Amino acid sequence: QVQLVESGGGLVQPGGSLRLSCAASGSIFSIASMGWYRQAPGKQRELVAVISNGGMTNYTVSAKGRFTISRDMAKNTVYLQMNSLGSEDTAVYYCNALISDYTFRPSTYWGQGTQVTVSA
């Protein structure tokens, strides 16, 4: 019914940049928020950044100043621009969205995950 498809992950050198994309498709009435989580080996999943329908943003402390979350509302797509990457950023990154379909009942959806590896 609703699907989130991620892209943009890969291998990057320390200090480099990557841009992640996540597109929502299907039966969508409204999107309350979209964001990014990540999970490193042996660690629990953590919030990286989130953006609301009204454009308000929030970042985890380690991401603020290096990462920027944005969205294209016409395309139901959220982006995460990641700069000054370090090895501590290596993780699987998951797109997340709170979406209501035409039943007007909101549900949380997850993308399939995209691997980001920062290594020389």
C-alpha positions as CSV (number, residue, x, y, z in Angstrom):
1,Q,0.0,0.0,0.0
2,V,2.7,2.4,1.0
3,Q,6.4,1.9,0.2
4,L,9.6,3.7,1.1
5,V,12.5,3.2,-1.3
6,E,16.0,4.3,-0.3
7,S,19.1,5.0,-2.4
8,G,22.5,6.8,-2.2
9,G,24.5,4.6,0.2
10,G,27.9,3.3,-0.6
11,L,31.6,3.5,0.3
12,V,33.2,6.9,1.0
13,Q,36.6,8.1,2.3
14,P,36.9,9.9,5.6
15,G,36.0,13.6,5.1
16,G,33.9,12.8,2.1
17,S,30.2,13.3,1.5
18,L,27.1,11.2,0.5
19,R,23.5,12.1,-0.2
20,L,20.8,9.7,0.7
21,S,17.3,9.7,-0.8
22,C,14.0,8.1,0.2
23,A,10.9,8.3,-1.9
24,A,7.4,7.4,-0.5
25,S,4.8,6.0,-2.9
26,G,1.4,4.4,-2.8
27,S,-1.9,5.5,-1.3
28,I,-0.9,8.6,0.6
29,F,-3.2,11.2,2.1
30,S,-0.7,13.0,4.2
31,I,2.8,12.7,5.6
32,A,3.3,14.0,9.2
33,S,7.1,13.5,9.2
34,M,10.0,11.8,7.5
35,G,13.4,11.0,9.0
36,W,16.5,8.9,9.1
37,Y,17.7,6.3,11.6
38,R,20.9,4.3,11.6
39,Q,22.1,1.1,13.2
40,A,25.8,0.2,13.5
41,P,27.0,-3.3,14.3
42,G,26.5,-4.1,17.9
43,K,24.6,-0.9,18.5
44,Q,20.9,-0.1,18.9
45,R,19.0,1.9,16.2
46,E,19.2,5.6,16.8
47,L,17.5,8.7,15.3
48,V,19.8,10.8,13.1
49,A,17.4,13.5,11.8
50,V,13.7,14.2,11.3
51,I,11.7,16.8,9.4
52,S,8.0,17.5,9.9
53,N,5.3,18.5,7.4
54,G,5.7,22.1,8.5
55,G,9.5,22.0,7.9
56,M,10.7,21.8,11.4
57,T,13.9,19.8,11.8
58,N,15.8,18.0,14.6
59,Y,19.2,16.3,14.7
60,T,21.1,14.0,17.0
61,V,24.0,15.9,18.5
62,S,26.7,14.0,16.5
63,A,24.9,14.9,13.2
64,K,24.2,18.6,13.8
65,G,26.5,20.8,11.8
66,R,27.5,18.0,9.4
67,F,24.2,16.6,8.2
68,T,21.3,18.4,6.6
69,I,17.8,16.9,6.2
70,S,15.5,18.3,3.5
71,R,12.4,17.2,1.5
72,D,10.7,17.7,-1.8
73,M,7.0,17.6,-0.9
74,A,5.8,17.3,-4.5
75,K,7.8,14.1,-4.9
76,N,7.2,12.7,-1.4
77,T,10.9,12.4,-1.0
78,V,13.3,13.1,1.9
79,Y,17.1,13.6,1.6
80,L,20.0,13.4,4.0
81,Q,23.1,15.3,2.9
82,M,26.1,14.0,4.9
83,N,29.4,15.9,5.0
84,S,32.7,15.5,6.8
85,L,32.0,11.8,7.2
86,G,34.0,9.7,9.7
87,S,34.2,6.0,10.6
88,E,31.7,6.6,13.4
89,D,29.1,7.2,10.7
90,T,29.4,3.7,9.3
91,A,26.0,2.0,9.7
92,V,22.8,0.9,7.9
93,Y,20.6,3.9,7.4
94,Y,16.9,3.5,7.5
95,C,14.2,5.9,6.2
96,N,11.2,6.4,8.4
97,A,7.9,8.1,7.8
98,L,4.6,8.7,9.6
99,I,1.9,8.5,6.9
100,S,-1.9,8.5,6.7
101,D,-3.7,6.8,3.9
102,Y,-7.3,7.6,2.9
103,T,-8.6,5.7,5.9
104,F,-7.2,8.6,7.8
105,R,-5.4,6.3,10.2
106,P,-1.6,7.0,10.5
107,S,1.0,4.3,10.4
108,T,4.8,4.2,10.6
109,Y,6.7,2.9,7.6
110,W,10.4,1.9,7.2
111,G,12.6,1.7,4.2
112,Q,14.7,-1.3,3.4
113,G,18.0,0.2,4.6
114,T,21.1,1.4,2.8
115,Q,24.6,0.7,3.8
116,V,27.0,3.6,4.4
117,T,30.7,2.7,4.9
118,V,33.3,5.3,5.7
119,S,36.8,3.9,5.2
120,A,40.1,4.8,3.6
